[in-house]
Amino acid sequence: MSSHTGDGGPVEVEPMPGYLELITRASTVMLGAWRDCSTCGLELSKRTLLDNAYITVTEVVLFFFCAFLWTQVRRGLTESLFKPLAQWWRLMPKDAAKMPESAWKLVFYTMSWSYSTYLLFFTSYSFFHDPPSVFYNWKSGMSVPADIAIAYLIQGSFYGHSIYATVYMDAWRKDSAVMVVHHIITLALIIFSYAFRYHNVGILVLFLHDINDIQLEFSKLNIYLKSRGGGYHLLNDVLSNMGSVSFSITWFWFRLYWFPLKVLYATCVSSLQSVPSIPFYFFFNALLLALLLMNIYWFLFIVAFVVKVLKVKEVNDVREYEDEDGSNAAAGLLKDPHAENSDDGAGHHISAQGKHAQNGVTKDKHL
């Protein structure tokens, strides 16, 4: 185990713990930190916030500008590319209504995850292989490397856009309300981790979550395409099933295995080893634990989805509402079960509550 707590760099990479070690060590460390925090309270929180939060006016302006820009880019691509493609492919009306949402999310998450992968595996950052290193040499108000700042601007503004999109642009699903909460928590984590310079662990969190959205939207698109033109297309059916299987596997591996054992262990245990008085220790970990609970919640959708496929041999989104005909309601089809938001196989998508478009798609919704 690395004994590094100062500026000299890690002595060796700390081995990844198991679930039992995570639970026992994290609970012991957090309980000890709570007992030692004799001055914890609103006054200390206010003082800590003022002393350690660093966000400039320029960064705030860029955030809102980019969030607005994402909305306009999505609308532009939908009207000029995605809808014409749906017509050219002769998708069924209900699939044509849902296809632009999945296409947009596939484009964004492929781009964002590729960039996170580049930062973690093709640069000098060692955060994935040595998660405790995310807190080495941490200092209040430290500068954020330009390449990581760019990732934060892209992801933060996108989730700002996604809260609006969940309510006004995406199909409304059973887990849409949870998705709205998910986007708010994700955005809070992004802003908070940037302001308090926990950007290193933030990149790791984004990398571990975005890959599932790529697989989810890829699978959904192939589900729409397998019945295009009124016929049956075996290749798209096979690709949708392959995407669903890989989505289920990576959901567990990335979000329920690597996320708690790499990220939560680093934030709950390693953070206090490197920075004994690290700001907002409990608040930051509470947000990450809430994210883990949502990942578990969506994993239940995935399990239900797999069971349904095994029984009926057909891929459908178990999160969607059914209309009076008994057919799938407006919104998305495949359920990842995680949705873009689903950052999961369950519901990463969210759409506006109860408002259905003429084409049978409900109004939209939403790291």
Salt bridges, closest charged atoms under 4 A:
ASP7 OD1 - LYS139 NZ 3.67
GLU21 OE2 - ARG25 NH1 3.93
GLU79 OE2 - LYS83 NZ 3.02
ASP95 OD1 - LYS94 NZ 3.33
GLU101 OE2 - LYS105 NZ 2.63
GLU101 OE2 - ARG173 NH1 3.42
GLU101 OE2 - HIS349 NE2 3.81
ASP170 OD1 - ARG74 NH2 2.59
ASP170 OD2 - LYS105 NZ 3.32
ASP170 OD2 - LYS365 NZ 3.42
ASP175 OD1 - ARG319 NH1 3.11
ASP213 OD2 - ARG255 NH2 3.81
ASP213 OD1 - HIS338 NE2 2.46
ASP213 OD1 - HIS348 ND1 3.65
GLU217 OE1 - LYS220 NZ 3.77
GLU217 OE2 - HIS349 NE2 2.65
ASP237 OD1 - LYS226 NZ 3.68
ASP317 OD2 - ARG173 NE 3.39
ASP317 OD2 - ARG319 NH2 2.77
GLU320 OE2 - ARG173 NE 3.90
ASP336 OD1 - ARG319 NE 3.98
ASP336 OD1 - LYS335 NZ 1.26
ASP336 OD2 - HIS338 ND1 2.70
GLU340 OE2 - HIS348 NE2 3.60
GLU340 OE1 - HIS366 ND1 2.61
ASP343 OD2 - HIS182 NE2 2.66
ASP343 OD1 - ARG255 NH2 2.46
ASP343 OD1 - HIS348 ND1 3.13
ASP344 OD1 - HIS338 NE2 3.97
ASP344 OD1 - HIS348 ND1 3.78
ASP364 OD2 - ARG74 NH2 3.69
